[in-house]
Amino acid sequence: MGFYFVDPETYKKYKDEILSYSQSVQVNTQEFLPEEKRKRPLSDKEIAAKMGLEERVVREIRVVAERDAYPIDEWEQALEFKDKACREYARTGLSSVTKKYLKK
């Protein structure tokens, strides 16, 4: 695949709206929330159709906006958390996240 980029003005124009529809901003539909506040995240393809943009443009804006929205240490903490949970699951068959809630 070749080099591809979205111009800065297009990025600025759409980034907040794309992030609000994406999995980066999640409002769990199972939470005890009023119906008007519940929403499921949309795929890049669904966002593109909703906004009248190319899927590739939406994907690039989303990926760059996610990197802009969260500091690097937050990404590193998430990777460490996922690594720990996966290793614990491989070792015991139960993730450390699940154990935390079972101990209550």
Residue pairs with C-beta under 8 A, 6 or more apart in sequence:
4 56
4 60
5 60
6 57
6 60
6 61
6 64
10 57
10 61
11 61
11 64
11 65
14 51
14 53
14 58
14 61
15 61
15 64
15 65
15 68
16 65
17 51
18 47
18 51
18 58
18 61
18 62
18 65
19 25
19 62
19 65
19 66
19 69
21 41
21 42
21 46
21 47
21 50
22 41
22 42
22 44
22 47
22 62
22 66
23 41
24 41
24 62
24 65
24 66
24 69
25 41
26 41
27 33
27 37
27 38
27 39
28 38
29 38
29 39
29 40
31 38
42 50
44 55
44 58
44 59
44 62
45 55
47 53
47 58
47 62
48 54
48 55
48 57
48 58
51 58
84 96
85 95
85 96
85 97
86 95
88 94
88 95
88 96
88 99
89 95
89 96
